[in-house]
Amino acid sequence: MTLHTLQKPYQLLLGDVDNPRNAKTAFGLRDWVPQDCVAQLRFTDQAVSVGLPDMSPHRAVAAGARTLVVGIAPVGGLLPENWHPTLREALESGLDLAAGLHQRLSDIPGLAELARRLGRRIHDVRQPSRTFAVASGLPRPGRRLLTVGTDCAQGKKYAALAIAKALQLRGHAADFRATGQTGVLISGQGVVIDSVIADFIAGAAETLSPANTPDHWDVIEGQGSLFHPAYAGVTLGLLHGSQPDALVLCHDPTRKTLNGYPQVPVLSPQFALEPYLAAARLTNPRVRFVGVALNTSGLGEVEAARTLKETSESLKLPCVDPIRTGVDPIIAALESLYA
């Protein structure tokens, strides 16, 4: 049903990267699936560490690792050539390979042939390895929640992960559905939706969140923003294909212009709700917002608390920071509205 299914646990490849900003994938995996991360692989002691034991691929396999994950995002999306022998060593030690880079690991000379010969798999999770049908638009059973945003890179993935985890802890049947490369690596499966041809994005979203039992929640990681001049298309496809019953708006209150687009102001949350609802009603007329997730990492404790309270009162919706406060108010809203 999904594009990639990765074998866990993971060894995280950090190489010689010394800037933590370039190791977000590794940190995301450590933060959200620590039980699936058994080791890290660094070339020098000066490289970024995520606090896992340093092991060679051979030792990591002995410790239970099944896949070596490239945990960094190098400038330009290309791995340095001096990293290639480590990838070959990992395959020879018994590990699959996975990466969310623009560069395909399978295009590195000799790597795909070595993997085939050894019975290993290479997961280039940004690259689709199957095709999808166009969306049917037909209603399907099960419940779906989609995180949406006023911009890109605001916390849609973290909000979806936190909501799915909280639902599970409260005894609800729920699954996180990944639509980006880091989300796929965290969950072990999913569709990197921005790599799907535009006509088939909604169909891919239907495949990602299929018919289910009436009380089951698919919590779908949002992508892009309906108000983004470059990435609105992927957002609209997700809205239509997911057929969400519930939406959670993600917003960074410190961001004044779109990330990387200083000429475009970020839309205020109160003006974002109705356009999202109007777009989503095409395939689910009963869709509603159930909460707002703010990224308050740039605010102090007092200011964050005030901003959360004011936003909640203004929009008349539960308002949380998934990392700072948790998402219990949104879970309570779901339980109340969908009992």
C-alpha positions, 0 to 999 in steps of 0.5 A: 500500500505504501511506497517504502517499507524500511527494516528497523532498527537503524544505524545513523550515518553522520560521517564527518558533518560538524554542523547540527543543522545539517543532521536534522534527519538523525536528530528527528529519528533519535527524538521520535523513534529512539527505540529504533536507533541502535548506533551512530556511525561517525568518521571523526570525534569532531562530527555531530553526535546524537548520543548513540553508541559509535559502531562500525557497520559490522558491530551495528549488525551484531547489535541488531541494526537492519538499515543504515540511514543517511542522517544528514542533508549535505549542501547540494544534496550530494554525498561526498565521494569519500563516503561511498566506501562506507555505504559499500561496507554497510551492504557487505556487513548485512545492512540495507541502505536508506536516504532522503537525499536528492541524489539517488544512492542507487545511482552511485556507481556499483552500489545498486549491483552490489546490493542486488548481489548481496540481497540487500535493499536501497531505499531512496525515499525521496524517489517514487518506486511505484506509480499511483492512480488518479484519485477516485474522490469516493468517500471511504470509511475510517477517520483522518486528520491532516496537519496543514500550515501557513508556511512550510517547515513549521512543525506539521510533521511534529504535530502529526507525530505527537497527535498520533502518539497521544491517540495511541496512548489514550487507547485509540486505533491510530497510525501516523502516515508519513508524506515526507522523507524524514517522516518515512524514515521515522515511521518506516513507511510512507509516500514522499508526496512531493516526488509524485507527479502532480496529477497523481498526488491525490491518488497517492494520498488515497493509497496512503490513508485507505479505507479502515474501521470507522473508529480508526484515525489516520494522522497524516503529515501535511506538506507545503502550504495552500498559501505558498507560491511554490508548494501550494499544489502538493498541499491541495493534492493532500487535502483532496486525497486525504479527505480529512475529517479533522484539520490542525493548523500549524503556524510559527508566530515569530515568522513574518514572511514565508521561509525563503520568500521574504517578499511574501508575508505569512498569512495570519491564522484567522485568515487561513482557516476558511480557505483550507476548509473550502478546499477540503470540502470538495471531498469531505463536506463535513471537515472541520478544524479541531485545533492549532499547533504553534511552533513557539521555539522562538519565544520565552516561556511567558510569551509562549503561554500568552501567545497560545492563550490569545490564539486559542481565544481568538480562533475559539480552538484548542491551541498547543505547542506539540513539543512544549505543552503536548497535544492533550487539548486537541485529543480531547476535542477529537474525543468530544466531536467524534465520540 
